[in-house]
Amino acid sequence: MRLTRLALYLSAALTVAGCSTLQPASVEGVDRVIGDALPGAQGETIEDQDRIDETVARACAAGLYSTELCDLHTIASAERRAELSKISGAGV
């Protein structure tokens, strides 16, 4: 019983120690995985554009994309939103 308890404490201590010493992935590594195709993407609907914008905004805030790329996305998103507003307004 005592040996089992000791083994449990030891495994818990090693788990905590391992988790606290590991470093998070680098921003550059995450950027290589995600790529830069999403900024400037055009949604089919306003809801789609909202989802794209939210995802890009999070990546911009985390520093995954350059300021220039984030600014270009903001401009492209505004243009797409204007197009979608015209389309939805014409159908009403």
PyMOL Python script that loads the backbone (N, CA, C, O; Angstrom):
from pymol import cmd

cmd.read_pdbstr("""\
ATOM      1  N   MET A   1       0.823  -1.191   0.000  1.00  0.00           N
ATOM      2  CA  MET A   1       0.000   0.000   0.000  1.00  0.00           C
ATOM      3  C   MET A   1       0.871   1.260   0.000  1.00  0.00           C
ATOM      4  O   MET A   1       0.630   2.202  -0.754  1.00  0.00           O
ATOM      5  N   ARG A   2       1.877   1.249   0.856  1.00  0.00           N
ATOM      6  CA  ARG A   2       2.769   2.398   0.959  1.00  0.00           C
ATOM      7  C   ARG A   2       3.546   2.615  -0.341  1.00  0.00           C
ATOM      8  O   ARG A   2       3.759   3.752  -0.763  1.00  0.00           O
ATOM      9  N   LEU A   3       3.963   1.522  -0.965  1.00  0.00           N
ATOM     10  CA  LEU A   3       4.705   1.597  -2.216  1.00  0.00           C
ATOM     11  C   LEU A   3       3.814   2.136  -3.338  1.00  0.00           C
ATOM     12  O   LEU A   3       4.273   2.912  -4.176  1.00  0.00           O
ATOM     13  N   THR A   4       2.562   1.731  -3.355  1.00  0.00           N
ATOM     14  CA  THR A   4       1.621   2.217  -4.355  1.00  0.00           C
ATOM     15  C   THR A   4       1.392   3.717  -4.201  1.00  0.00           C
ATOM     16  O   THR A   4       1.384   4.455  -5.186  1.00  0.00           O
ATOM     17  N   ARG A   5       1.207   4.157  -2.971  1.00  0.00           N
ATOM     18  CA  ARG A   5       0.998   5.575  -2.696  1.00  0.00           C
ATOM     19  C   ARG A   5       2.219   6.391  -3.117  1.00  0.00           C
ATOM     20  O   ARG A   5       2.086   7.463  -3.706  1.00  0.00           O
ATOM     21  N   LEU A   6       3.390   5.881  -2.813  1.00  0.00           N
ATOM     22  CA  LEU A   6       4.626   6.556  -3.200  1.00  0.00           C
ATOM     23  C   LEU A   6       4.744   6.654  -4.718  1.00  0.00           C
ATOM     24  O   LEU A   6       5.156   7.685  -5.249  1.00  0.00           O
ATOM     25  N   ALA A   7       4.382   5.581  -5.412  1.00  0.00           N
ATOM     26  CA  ALA A   7       4.430   5.577  -6.875  1.00  0.00           C
ATOM     27  C   ALA A   7       3.448   6.605  -7.454  1.00  0.00           C
ATOM     28  O   ALA A   7       3.762   7.282  -8.433  1.00  0.00           O
ATOM     29  N   LEU A   8       2.278   6.717  -6.855  1.00  0.00           N
ATOM     30  CA  LEU A   8       1.291   7.702  -7.321  1.00  0.00           C
ATOM     31  C   LEU A   8       1.796   9.130  -7.107  1.00  0.00           C
ATOM     32  O   LEU A   8       1.663   9.971  -7.997  1.00  0.00           O
ATOM     33  N   TYR A   9       2.363   9.407  -5.956  1.00  0.00           N
ATOM     34  CA  TYR A   9       2.903  10.737  -5.683  1.00  0.00           C
ATOM     35  C   TYR A   9       4.046  11.070  -6.636  1.00  0.00           C
ATOM     36  O   TYR A   9       4.151  12.191  -7.135  1.00  0.00           O
ATOM     37  N   LEU A  10       4.896  10.083  -6.877  1.00  0.00           N
ATOM     38  CA  LEU A  10       6.030  10.302  -7.757  1.00  0.00           C
ATOM     39  C   LEU A  10       5.577  10.583  -9.184  1.00  0.00           C
ATOM     40  O   LEU A  10       6.100  11.489  -9.832  1.00  0.00           O
ATOM     41  N   SER A  11       4.613   9.818  -9.675  1.00  0.00           N
ATOM     42  CA  SER A  11       4.129  10.043 -11.037  1.00  0.00           C
ATOM     43  C   SER A  11       3.422  11.393 -11.149  1.00  0.00           C
ATOM     44  O   SER A  11       3.543  12.063 -12.175  1.00  0.00           O
ATOM     45  N   ALA A  12       2.694  11.799 -10.126  1.00  0.00           N
ATOM     46  CA  ALA A  12       2.045  13.113 -10.146  1.00  0.00           C
ATOM     47  C   ALA A  12       3.080  14.226 -10.139  1.00  0.00           C
ATOM     48  O   ALA A  12       2.936  15.214 -10.859  1.00  0.00           O
ATOM     49  N   ALA A  13       4.127  14.073  -9.326  1.00  0.00           N
ATOM     50  CA  ALA A  13       5.176  15.089  -9.261  1.00  0.00           C
ATOM     51  C   ALA A  13       5.916  15.195 -10.589  1.00  0.00           C
ATOM     52  O   ALA A  13       6.225  16.299 -11.038  1.00  0.00           O
ATOM     53  N   LEU A  14       6.203  14.058 -11.221  1.00  0.00           N
ATOM     54  CA  LEU A  14       6.878  14.086 -12.521  1.00  0.00           C
ATOM     55  C   LEU A  14       6.009  14.708 -13.602  1.00  0.00           C
ATOM     56  O   LEU A  14       6.517  15.413 -14.473  1.00  0.00           O
ATOM     57  N   THR A  15       4.719  14.458 -13.557  1.00  0.00           N
ATOM     58  CA  THR A  15       3.795  15.055 -14.530  1.00  0.00           C
ATOM     59  C   THR A  15       3.759  16.565 -14.378  1.00  0.00           C
ATOM     60  O   THR A  15       3.848  17.290 -15.368  1.00  0.00           O
ATOM     61  N   VAL A  16       3.630  17.042 -13.162  1.00  0.00           N
ATOM     62  CA  VAL A  16       3.602  18.485 -12.907  1.00  0.00           C
ATOM     63  C   VAL A  16       4.925  19.121 -13.320  1.00  0.00           C
ATOM     64  O   VAL A  16       4.933  20.182 -13.944  1.00  0.00           O
ATOM     65  N   ALA A  17       6.022  18.494 -12.983  1.00  0.00           N
ATOM     66  CA  ALA A  17       7.335  19.035 -13.338  1.00  0.00           C
ATOM     67  C   ALA A  17       7.505  19.080 -14.854  1.00  0.00           C
ATOM     68  O   ALA A  17       8.034  20.055 -15.386  1.00  0.00           O
ATOM     69  N   GLY A  18       7.072  18.059 -15.539  1.00  0.00           N
ATOM     70  CA  GLY A  18       7.185  18.032 -16.998  1.00  0.00           C
ATOM     71  C   GLY A  18       6.327  19.083 -17.669  1.00  0.00           C
ATOM     72  O   GLY A  18       6.762  19.727 -18.624  1.00  0.00           O
ATOM     73  N   CYS A  19       5.131  19.260 -17.186  1.00  0.00           N
ATOM     74  CA  CYS A  19       4.231  20.252 -17.777  1.00  0.00           C
ATOM     75  C   CYS A  19       4.701  21.670 -17.514  1.00  0.00           C
ATOM     76  O   CYS A  19       4.497  22.553 -18.348  1.00  0.00           O
ATOM     77  N   SER A  20       5.311  21.898 -16.398  1.00  0.00           N
ATOM     78  CA  SER A  20       5.705  23.268 -16.068  1.00  0.00           C
ATOM     79  C   SER A  20       7.011  23.673 -16.733  1.00  0.00           C
ATOM     80  O   SER A  20       7.328  24.862 -16.770  1.00  0.00           O
ATOM     81  N   THR A  21       7.782  22.720 -17.262  1.00  0.00           N
ATOM     82  CA  THR A  21       9.055  23.077 -17.876  1.00  0.00           C
ATOM     83  C   THR A  21       8.998  23.111 -19.394  1.00  0.00           C
ATOM     84  O   THR A  21       9.923  23.621 -20.025  1.00  0.00           O
ATOM     85  N   LEU A  22       7.951  22.591 -19.992  1.00  0.00           N
ATOM     86  CA  LEU A  22       7.848  22.609 -21.446  1.00  0.00           C
ATOM     87  C   LEU A  22       7.488  24.003 -21.926  1.00  0.00           C
ATOM     88  O   LEU A  22       6.616  24.662 -21.358  1.00  0.00           O
ATOM     89  N   GLN A  23       8.153  24.440 -22.959  1.00  0.00           N
ATOM     90  CA  GLN A  23       7.882  25.748 -23.537  1.00  0.00           C
ATOM     91  C   GLN A  23       6.798  25.637 -24.605  1.00  0.00           C
ATOM     92  O   GLN A  23       6.689  24.601 -25.260  1.00  0.00           O
ATOM     93  N   PRO A  24       5.997  26.679 -24.792  1.00  0.00           N
ATOM     94  CA  PRO A  24       4.996  26.648 -25.860  1.00  0.00           C
ATOM     95  C   PRO A  24       5.678  26.696 -27.224  1.00  0.00           C
ATOM     96  O   PRO A  24       6.842  27.080 -27.336  1.00  0.00           O
ATOM     97  N   ALA A  25       4.954  26.310 -28.235  1.00  0.00           N
ATOM     98  CA  ALA A  25       5.488  26.363 -29.600  1.00  0.00           C
ATOM     99  C   ALA A  25       5.779  27.797 -29.982  1.00  0.00           C
ATOM    100  O   ALA A  25       5.147  28.725 -29.478  1.00  0.00           O
ATOM    101  N   SER A  26       6.719  27.974 -30.857  1.00  0.00           N
ATOM    102  CA  SER A  26       7.066  29.322 -31.293  1.00  0.00           C
ATOM    103  C   SER A  26       6.002  29.876 -32.228  1.00  0.00           C
ATOM    104  O   SER A  26       5.283  29.121 -32.883  1.00  0.00           O
ATOM    105  N   VAL A  27       5.909  31.175 -32.281  1.00  0.00           N
ATOM    106  CA  VAL A  27       4.968  31.832 -33.185  1.00  0.00           C
ATOM    107  C   VAL A  27       5.322  31.489 -34.621  1.00  0.00           C
ATOM    108  O   VAL A  27       4.435  31.272 -35.447  1.00  0.00           O
ATOM    109  N   GLU A  28       6.627  31.437 -34.927  1.00  0.00           N
ATOM    110  CA  GLU A  28       7.043  31.116 -36.284  1.00  0.00           C
ATOM    111  C   GLU A  28       6.594  29.714 -36.673  1.00  0.00           C
ATOM    112  O   GLU A  28       6.186  29.485 -37.812  1.00  0.00           O
ATOM    113  N   GLY A  29       6.667  28.780 -35.737  1.00  0.00           N
ATOM    114  CA  GLY A  29       6.233  27.415 -36.005  1.00  0.00           C
ATOM    115  C   GLY A  29       4.741  27.332 -36.270  1.00  0.00           C
ATOM    116  O   GLY A  29       4.306  26.628 -37.182  1.00  0.00           O
ATOM    117  N   VAL A  30       3.966  28.038 -35.490  1.00  0.00           N
ATOM    118  CA  VAL A  30       2.511  28.053 -35.686  1.00  0.00           C
ATOM    119  C   VAL A  30       2.186  28.729 -37.011  1.00  0.00           C
ATOM    120  O   VAL A  30       1.293  28.279 -37.729  1.00  0.00           O
ATOM    121  N   ASP A  31       2.897  29.801 -37.343  1.00  0.00           N
ATOM    122  CA  ASP A  31       2.670  30.509 -38.602  1.00  0.00           C
ATOM    123  C   ASP A  31       2.917  29.592 -39.796  1.00  0.00           C
ATOM    124  O   ASP A  31       2.179  29.640 -40.780  1.00  0.00           O
ATOM    125  N   ARG A  32       3.951  28.757 -39.715  1.00  0.00           N
ATOM    126  CA  ARG A  32       4.239  27.829 -40.818  1.00  0.00           C
ATOM    127  C   ARG A  32       3.126  26.802 -40.967  1.00  0.00           C
ATOM    128  O   ARG A  32       2.824  26.371 -42.080  1.00  0.00           O
ATOM    129  N   VAL A  33       2.521  26.411 -39.867  1.00  0.00           N
ATOM    130  CA  VAL A  33       1.440  25.427 -39.924  1.00  0.00           C
ATOM    131  C   VAL A  33       0.166  26.059 -40.478  1.00  0.00           C
ATOM    132  O   VAL A  33      -0.495  25.476 -41.338  1.00  0.00           O
ATOM    133  N   ILE A  34      -0.179  27.252 -39.988  1.00  0.00           N
ATOM    134  CA  ILE A  34      -1.417  27.914 -40.402  1.00  0.00           C
ATOM    135  C   ILE A  34      -1.307  28.489 -41.809  1.00  0.00           C
ATOM    136  O   ILE A  34      -2.257  28.407 -42.588  1.00  0.00           O
ATOM    137  N   GLY A  35      -0.167  29.063 -42.136  1.00  0.00           N
ATOM    138  CA  GLY A  35      -0.001  29.703 -43.439  1.00  0.00           C
ATOM    139  C   GLY A  35      -0.623  31.087 -43.447  1.00  0.00           C
ATOM    140  O   GLY A  35      -1.096  31.578 -42.423  1.00  0.00           O
ATOM    141  N   ASP A  36      -0.615  31.704 -44.609  1.00  0.00           N
ATOM    142  CA  ASP A  36      -1.149  33.063 -44.688  1.00  0.00           C
ATOM    143  C   ASP A  36      -2.255  33.182 -45.734  1.00  0.00           C
ATOM    144  O   ASP A  36      -2.454  34.256 -46.303  1.00  0.00           O
ATOM    145  N   ALA A  37      -2.973  32.094 -45.991  1.00  0.00           N
ATOM    146  CA  ALA A  37      -4.043  32.112 -46.979  1.00  0.00           C
ATOM    147  C   ALA A  37      -5.330  32.732 -46.436  1.00  0.00           C
ATOM    148  O   ALA A  37      -6.140  33.226 -47.221  1.00  0.00           O
ATOM    149  N   LEU A  38      -5.539  32.723 -45.139  1.00  0.00           N
ATOM    150  CA  LEU A  38      -6.801  33.208 -44.578  1.00  0.00           C
ATOM    151  C   LEU A  38      -6.962  34.724 -44.649  1.00  0.00           C
ATOM    152  O   LEU A  38      -8.049  35.194 -44.985  1.00  0.00           O
ATOM    153  N   PRO A  39      -5.929  35.508 -44.348  1.00  0.00           N
ATOM    154  CA  PRO A  39      -6.114  36.964 -44.468  1.00  0.00           C
ATOM    155  C   PRO A  39      -6.481  37.341 -45.908  1.00  0.00           C
ATOM    156  O   PRO A  39      -5.805  36.959 -46.864  1.00  0.00           O
ATOM    157  N   GLY A  40      -7.558  38.093 -46.027  1.00  0.00           N
ATOM    158  CA  GLY A  40      -8.047  38.497 -47.338  1.00  0.00           C
ATOM    159  C   GLY A  40      -9.100  37.570 -47.906  1.00  0.00           C
ATOM    160  O   GLY A  40      -9.672  37.854 -48.958  1.00  0.00           O
ATOM    161  N   ALA A  41      -9.368  36.450 -47.219  1.00  0.00           N
ATOM    162  CA  ALA A  41     -10.382  35.514 -47.704  1.00  0.00           C
ATOM    163  C   ALA A  41     -11.754  36.178 -47.692  1.00  0.00           C
ATOM    164  O   ALA A  41     -12.048  37.025 -46.849  1.00  0.00           O
ATOM    165  N   GLN A  42     -12.585  35.774 -48.649  1.00  0.00           N
ATOM    166  CA  GLN A  42     -13.917  36.363 -48.772  1.00  0.00           C
ATOM    167  C   GLN A  42     -14.971  35.342 -48.387  1.00  0.00           C
ATOM    168  O   GLN A  42     -15.020  34.240 -48.933  1.00  0.00           O
ATOM    169  N   GLY A  43     -15.812  35.725 -47.439  1.00  0.00           N
ATOM    170  CA  GLY A  43     -16.898  34.855 -47.021  1.00  0.00           C
ATOM    171  C   GLY A  43     -18.056  34.919 -48.001  1.00  0.00           C
ATOM    172  O   GLY A  43     -18.245  35.917 -48.697  1.00  0.00           O
ATOM    173  N   GLU A  44     -18.827  33.841 -48.047  1.00  0.00           N
ATOM    174  CA  GLU A  44     -20.014  33.806 -48.908  1.00  0.00           C
ATOM    175  C   GLU A  44     -21.161  34.609 -48.303  1.00  0.00           C
ATOM    176  O   GLU A  44     -22.026  35.111 -49.021  1.00  0.00           O
ATOM    177  N   THR A  45     -21.159  34.724 -46.975  1.00  0.00           N
ATOM    178  CA  THR A  45     -22.196  35.473 -46.273  1.00  0.00           C
ATOM    179  C   THR A  45     -21.519  36.364 -45.228  1.00  0.00           C
ATOM    180  O   THR A  45     -20.323  36.236 -44.965  1.00  0.00           O
ATOM    181  N   ILE A  46     -22.295  37.257 -44.646  1.00  0.00           N
ATOM    182  CA  ILE A  46     -21.765  38.099 -43.568  1.00  0.00           C
ATOM    183  C   ILE A  46     -21.297  37.224 -42.400  1.00  0.00           C
ATOM    184  O   ILE A  46     -20.273  37.509 -41.780  1.00  0.00           O
ATOM    185  N   GLU A  47     -22.048  36.165 -42.105  1.00  0.00           N
ATOM    186  CA  GLU A  47     -21.665  35.261 -41.017  1.00  0.00           C
ATOM    187  C   GLU A  47     -20.322  34.602 -41.300  1.00  0.00           C
ATOM    188  O   GLU A  47     -19.483  34.477 -40.408  1.00  0.00           O
ATOM    189  N   ASP A  48     -20.122  34.178 -42.557  1.00  0.00           N
ATOM    190  CA  ASP A  48     -18.823  33.604 -42.934  1.00  0.00           C
ATOM    191  C   ASP A  48     -17.713  34.629 -42.748  1.00  0.00           C
ATOM    192  O   ASP A  48     -16.646  34.321 -42.216  1.00  0.00           O
ATOM    193  N   GLN A  49     -17.980  35.857 -43.196  1.00  0.00           N
ATOM    194  CA  GLN A  49     -16.971  36.910 -43.079  1.00  0.00           C
ATOM    195  C   GLN A  49     -16.674  37.210 -41.615  1.00  0.00           C
ATOM    196  O   GLN A  49     -15.530  37.493 -41.259  1.00  0.00           O
ATOM    197  N   ASP A  50     -17.693  37.151 -40.768  1.00  0.00           N
ATOM    198  CA  ASP A  50     -17.480  37.337 -39.326  1.00  0.00           C
ATOM    199  C   ASP A  50     -16.524  36.285 -38.777  1.00  0.00           C
ATOM    200  O   ASP A  50     -15.620  36.601 -38.003  1.00  0.00           O
ATOM    201  N   ARG A  51     -16.729  35.032 -39.182  1.00  0.00           N
ATOM    202  CA  ARG A  51     -15.865  33.945 -38.698  1.00  0.00           C
ATOM    203  C   ARG A  51     -14.426  34.126 -39.190  1.00  0.00           C
ATOM    204  O   ARG A  51     -13.476  33.947 -38.428  1.00  0.00           O
ATOM    205  N   ILE A  52     -14.277  34.479 -40.456  1.00  0.00           N
ATOM    206  CA  ILE A  52     -12.939  34.717 -41.009  1.00  0.00           C
ATOM    207  C   ILE A  52     -12.270  35.855 -40.260  1.00  0.00           C
ATOM    208  O   ILE A  52     -11.117  35.741 -39.844  1.00  0.00           O
ATOM    209  N   ASP A  53     -12.996  36.954 -40.088  1.00  0.00           N
ATOM    210  CA  ASP A  53     -12.432  38.131 -39.418  1.00  0.00           C
ATOM    211  C   ASP A  53     -12.027  37.820 -37.978  1.00  0.00           C
ATOM    212  O   ASP A  53     -10.984  38.275 -37.508  1.00  0.00           O
ATOM    213  N   GLU A  54     -12.849  37.050 -37.289  1.00  0.00           N
ATOM    214  CA  GLU A  54     -12.529  36.698 -35.905  1.00  0.00           C
ATOM    215  C   GLU A  54     -11.254  35.860 -35.834  1.00  0.00           C
ATOM    216  O   GLU A  54     -10.401  36.084 -34.975  1.00  0.00           O
ATOM    217  N   THR A  55     -11.134  34.908 -36.730  1.00  0.00           N
ATOM    218  CA  THR A  55      -9.944  34.053 -36.750  1.00  0.00           C
ATOM    219  C   THR A  55      -8.695  34.854 -37.086  1.00  0.00           C
ATOM    220  O   THR A  55      -7.657  34.696 -36.443  1.00  0.00           O
ATOM    221  N   VAL A  56      -8.795  35.711 -38.092  1.00  0.00           N
ATOM    222  CA  VAL A  56      -7.644  36.532 -38.488  1.00  0.00           C
ATOM    223  C   VAL A  56      -7.299  37.515 -37.367  1.00  0.00           C
ATOM    224  O   VAL A  56      -6.122  37.747 -37.090  1.00  0.00           O
ATOM    225  N   ALA A  57      -8.307  38.088 -36.728  1.00  0.00           N
ATOM    226  CA  ALA A  57      -8.041  39.034 -35.635  1.00  0.00           C
ATOM    227  C   ALA A  57      -7.271  38.367 -34.502  1.00  0.00           C
ATOM    228  O   ALA A  57      -6.359  38.966 -33.932  1.00  0.00           O
ATOM    229  N   ARG A  58      -7.627  37.145 -34.179  1.00  0.00           N
ATOM    230  CA  ARG A  58      -6.914  36.418 -33.120  1.00  0.00           C
ATOM    231  C   ARG A  58      -5.466  36.156 -33.527  1.00  0.00           C
ATOM    232  O   ARG A  58      -4.550  36.314 -32.720  1.00  0.00           O
ATOM    233  N   ALA A  59      -5.267  35.755 -34.782  1.00  0.00           N
ATOM    234  CA  ALA A  59      -3.907  35.494 -35.263  1.00  0.00           C
ATOM    235  C   ALA A  59      -3.095  36.787 -35.300  1.00  0.00           C
ATOM    236  O   ALA A  59      -1.903  36.783 -34.990  1.00  0.00           O
ATOM    237  N   CYS A  60      -3.735  37.889 -35.678  1.00  0.00           N
ATOM    238  CA  CYS A  60      -3.040  39.187 -35.686  1.00  0.00           C
ATOM    239  C   CYS A  60      -2.674  39.598 -34.264  1.00  0.00           C
ATOM    240  O   CYS A  60      -1.569  40.086 -34.023  1.00  0.00           O
ATOM    241  N   ALA A  61      -3.579  39.407 -33.337  1.00  0.00           N
ATOM    242  CA  ALA A  61      -3.316  39.773 -31.946  1.00  0.00           C
ATOM    243  C   ALA A  61      -2.187  38.931 -31.351  1.00  0.00           C
ATOM    244  O   ALA A  61      -1.427  39.406 -30.506  1.00  0.00           O
ATOM    245  N   ALA A  62      -2.085  37.688 -31.796  1.00  0.00           N
ATOM    246  CA  ALA A  62      -1.037  36.797 -31.294  1.00  0.00           C
ATOM    247  C   ALA A  62       0.299  37.036 -31.988  1.00  0.00           C
ATOM    248  O   ALA A  62       1.317  36.457 -31.608  1.00  0.00           O
ATOM    249  N   GLY A  63       0.290  37.893 -33.010  1.00  0.00           N
ATOM    250  CA  GLY A  63       1.531  38.186 -33.724  1.00  0.00           C
ATOM    251  C   GLY A  63       1.888  37.159 -34.777  1.00  0.00           C
ATOM    252  O   GLY A  63       3.038  37.100 -35.214  1.00  0.00           O
ATOM    253  N   LEU A  64       0.920  36.339 -35.199  1.00  0.00           N
ATOM    254  CA  LEU A  64       1.194  35.341 -36.232  1.00  0.00           C
ATOM    255  C   LEU A  64       1.355  35.981 -37.602  1.00  0.00           C
ATOM    256  O   LEU A  64       2.128  35.501 -38.431  1.00  0.00           O
ATOM    257  N   TYR A  65       0.637  37.049 -37.835  1.00  0.00           N
ATOM    258  CA  TYR A  65       0.703  37.740 -39.119  1.00  0.00           C
ATOM    259  C   TYR A  65       1.331  39.104 -38.927  1.00  0.00           C
ATOM    260  O   TYR A  65       1.253  39.695 -37.850  1.00  0.00           O
ATOM    261  N   SER A  66       1.954  39.593 -39.982  1.00  0.00           N
ATOM    262  CA  SER A  66       2.567  40.922 -39.926  1.00  0.00           C
ATOM    263  C   SER A  66       1.488  41.998 -39.859  1.00  0.00           C
ATOM    264  O   SER A  66       0.332  41.762 -40.210  1.00  0.00           O
ATOM    265  N   THR A  67       1.880  43.161 -39.411  1.00  0.00           N
ATOM    266  CA  THR A  67       0.950  44.292 -39.347  1.00  0.00           C
ATOM    267  C   THR A  67       0.420  44.613 -40.735  1.00  0.00           C
ATOM    268  O   THR A  67      -0.759  44.924 -40.898  1.00  0.00           O
ATOM    269  N   GLU A  68       1.287  44.538 -41.730  1.00  0.00           N
ATOM    270  CA  GLU A  68       0.868  44.834 -43.109  1.00  0.00           C
ATOM    271  C   GLU A  68      -0.198  43.851 -43.585  1.00  0.00           C
ATOM    272  O   GLU A  68      -1.186  44.248 -44.203  1.00  0.00           O
ATOM    273  N   LEU A  69       0.009  42.557 -43.292  1.00  0.00           N
ATOM    274  CA  LEU A  69      -0.966  41.552 -43.705  1.00  0.00           C
ATOM    275  C   LEU A  69      -2.288  41.741 -42.973  1.00  0.00           C
ATOM    276  O   LEU A  69      -3.353  41.567 -43.565  1.00  0.00           O
ATOM    277  N   CYS A  70      -2.232  42.094 -41.703  1.00  0.00           N
ATOM    278  CA  CYS A  70      -3.456  42.345 -40.934  1.00  0.00           C
ATOM    279  C   CYS A  70      -4.191  43.566 -41.485  1.00  0.00           C
ATOM    280  O   CYS A  70      -5.417  43.560 -41.599  1.00  0.00           O
ATOM    281  N   ASP A  71      -3.438  44.612 -41.827  1.00  0.00           N
ATOM    282  CA  ASP A  71      -4.060  45.810 -42.404  1.00  0.00           C
ATOM    283  C   ASP A  71      -4.701  45.508 -43.756  1.00  0.00           C
ATOM    284  O   ASP A  71      -5.793  45.995 -44.050  1.00  0.00           O
ATOM    285  N   LEU A  72      -4.023  44.705 -44.579  1.00  0.00           N
ATOM    286  CA  LEU A  72      -4.592  44.323 -45.878  1.00  0.00           C
ATOM    287  C   LEU A  72      -5.877  43.529 -45.692  1.00  0.00           C
ATOM    288  O   LEU A  72      -6.827  43.699 -46.456  1.00  0.00           O
ATOM    289  N   HIS A  73      -5.914  42.665 -44.685  1.00  0.00           N
ATOM    290  CA  HIS A  73      -7.134  41.902 -44.428  1.00  0.00           C
ATOM    291  C   HIS A  73      -8.274  42.830 -44.001  1.00  0.00           C
ATOM    292  O   HIS A  73      -9.417  42.646 -44.420  1.00  0.00           O
ATOM    293  N   THR A  74      -7.968  43.812 -43.180  1.00  0.00           N
ATOM    294  CA  THR A  74      -9.000  44.751 -42.728  1.00  0.00           C
ATOM    295  C   THR A  74      -9.629  45.464 -43.921  1.00  0.00           C
ATOM    296  O   THR A  74     -10.849  45.614 -43.986  1.00  0.00           O
ATOM    297  N   ILE A  75      -8.813  45.896 -44.848  1.00  0.00           N
ATOM    298  CA  ILE A  75      -9.310  46.583 -46.044  1.00  0.00           C
ATOM    299  C   ILE A  75     -10.129  45.626 -46.912  1.00  0.00           C
ATOM    300  O   ILE A  75     -11.222  45.972 -47.361  1.00  0.00           O
ATOM    301  N   ALA A  76      -9.593  44.409 -47.149  1.00  0.00           N
ATOM    302  CA  ALA A  76     -10.304  43.426 -47.969  1.00  0.00           C
ATOM    303  C   ALA A  76     -11.628  43.025 -47.331  1.00  0.00           C
ATOM    304  O   ALA A  76     -12.621  42.831 -48.032  1.00  0.00           O
ATOM    305  N   SER A  77     -11.650  42.901 -46.017  1.00  0.00           N
ATOM    306  CA  SER A  77     -12.878  42.536 -45.315  1.00  0.00           C
ATOM    307  C   SER A  77     -13.932  43.631 -45.444  1.00  0.00           C
ATOM    308  O   SER A  77     -15.108  43.345 -45.664  1.00  0.00           O
ATOM    309  N   ALA A  78     -13.507  44.880 -45.306  1.00  0.00           N
ATOM    310  CA  ALA A  78     -14.453  45.999 -45.437  1.00  0.00           C
ATOM    311  C   ALA A  78     -15.050  46.035 -46.842  1.00  0.00           C
ATOM    312  O   ALA A  78     -16.244  46.280 -47.014  1.00  0.00           O
ATOM    313  N   GLU A  79     -14.209  45.790 -47.840  1.00  0.00           N
ATOM    314  CA  GLU A  79     -14.715  45.769 -49.225  1.00  0.00           C
ATOM    315  C   GLU A  79     -15.703  44.629 -49.422  1.00  0.00           C
ATOM    316  O   GLU A  79     -16.744  44.813 -50.053  1.00  0.00           O
ATOM    317  N   ARG A  80     -15.385  43.444 -48.884  1.00  0.00           N
ATOM    318  CA  ARG A  80     -16.284  42.299 -49.025  1.00  0.00           C
ATOM    319  C   ARG A  80     -17.589  42.537 -48.282  1.00  0.00           C
ATOM    320  O   ARG A  80     -18.654  42.162 -48.772  1.00  0.00           O
ATOM    321  N   ARG A  81     -17.524  43.145 -47.126  1.00  0.00           N
ATOM    322  CA  ARG A  81     -18.742  43.444 -46.374  1.00  0.00           C
ATOM    323  C   ARG A  81     -19.635  44.412 -47.153  1.00  0.00           C
ATOM    324  O   ARG A  81     -20.859  44.278 -47.139  1.00  0.00           O
ATOM    325  N   ALA A  82     -19.025  45.381 -47.829  1.00  0.00           N
ATOM    326  CA  ALA A  82     -19.797  46.321 -48.654  1.00  0.00           C
ATOM    327  C   ALA A  82     -20.478  45.574 -49.800  1.00  0.00           C
ATOM    328  O   ALA A  82     -21.643  45.826 -50.107  1.00  0.00           O
ATOM    329  N   GLU A  83     -19.746  44.655 -50.429  1.00  0.00           N
ATOM    330  CA  GLU A  83     -20.336  43.846 -51.507  1.00  0.00           C
ATOM    331  C   GLU A  83     -21.496  43.009 -50.997  1.00  0.00           C
ATOM    332  O   GLU A  83     -22.553  42.948 -51.625  1.00  0.00           O
ATOM    333  N   LEU A  84     -21.294  42.363 -49.850  1.00  0.00           N
ATOM    334  CA  LEU A  84     -22.347  41.507 -49.300  1.00  0.00           C
ATOM    335  C   LEU A  84     -23.565  42.324 -48.879  1.00  0.00           C
ATOM    336  O   LEU A  84     -24.695  41.849 -48.987  1.00  0.00           O
ATOM    337  N   SER A  85     -23.346  43.544 -48.402  1.00  0.00           N
ATOM    338  CA  SER A  85     -24.469  44.407 -48.028  1.00  0.00           C
ATOM    339  C   SER A  85     -25.290  44.776 -49.251  1.00  0.00           C
ATOM    340  O   SER A  85     -26.519  44.814 -49.188  1.00  0.00           O
ATOM    341  N   LYS A  86     -24.620  45.048 -50.365  1.00  0.00           N
ATOM    342  CA  LYS A  86     -25.325  45.374 -51.613  1.00  0.00           C
ATOM    343  C   LYS A  86     -26.118  44.177 -52.106  1.00  0.00           C
ATOM    344  O   LYS A  86     -27.256  44.310 -52.556  1.00  0.00           O
ATOM    345  N   ILE A  87     -25.498  42.996 -52.014  1.00  0.00           N
ATOM    346  CA  ILE A  87     -26.164  41.771 -52.476  1.00  0.00           C
ATOM    347  C   ILE A  87     -27.389  41.480 -51.627  1.00  0.00           C
ATOM    348  O   ILE A  87     -28.460  41.182 -52.157  1.00  0.00           O
ATOM    349  N   SER A  88     -27.234  41.564 -50.305  1.00  0.00           N
ATOM    350  CA  SER A  88     -28.358  41.266 -49.421  1.00  0.00           C
ATOM    351  C   SER A  88     -29.428  42.344 -49.523  1.00  0.00           C
ATOM    352  O   SER A  88     -30.612  42.040 -49.380  1.00  0.00           O
ATOM    353  N   GLY A  89     -29.046  43.587 -49.765  1.00  0.00           N
ATOM    354  CA  GLY A  89     -29.994  44.682 -49.906  1.00  0.00           C
ATOM    355  C   GLY A  89     -30.769  44.589 -51.212  1.00  0.00           C
ATOM    356  O   GLY A  89     -31.933  44.983 -51.267  1.00  0.00           O
ATOM    357  N   ALA A  90     -30.137  44.070 -52.268  1.00  0.00           N
ATOM    358  CA  ALA A  90     -30.798  43.943 -53.568  1.00  0.00           C
ATOM    359  C   ALA A  90     -31.838  42.831 -53.555  1.00  0.00           C
ATOM    360  O   ALA A  90     -32.815  42.879 -54.302  1.00  0.00           O
ATOM    361  N   GLY A  91     -31.624  41.817 -52.695  1.00  0.00           N
ATOM    362  CA  GLY A  91     -32.555  40.688 -52.643  1.00  0.00           C
ATOM    363  C   GLY A  91     -33.780  40.954 -51.814  1.00  0.00           C
ATOM    364  O   GLY A  91     -34.714  40.152 -51.829  1.00  0.00           O
ATOM    365  N   VAL A  92     -33.814  42.065 -51.082  1.00  0.00           N
ATOM    366  CA  VAL A  92     -34.934  42.333 -50.191  1.00  0.00           C
ATOM    367  C   VAL A  92     -36.054  43.004 -50.919  1.00  0.00           C
ATOM    368  O   VAL A  92     -37.086  43.307 -50.320  1.00  0.00           O
TER     369      VAL A  92
END
""", "prot")
cmd.dss("prot")
cmd.show_as("cartoon", "prot")
cmd.util.cbc("prot")
cmd.orient("prot")
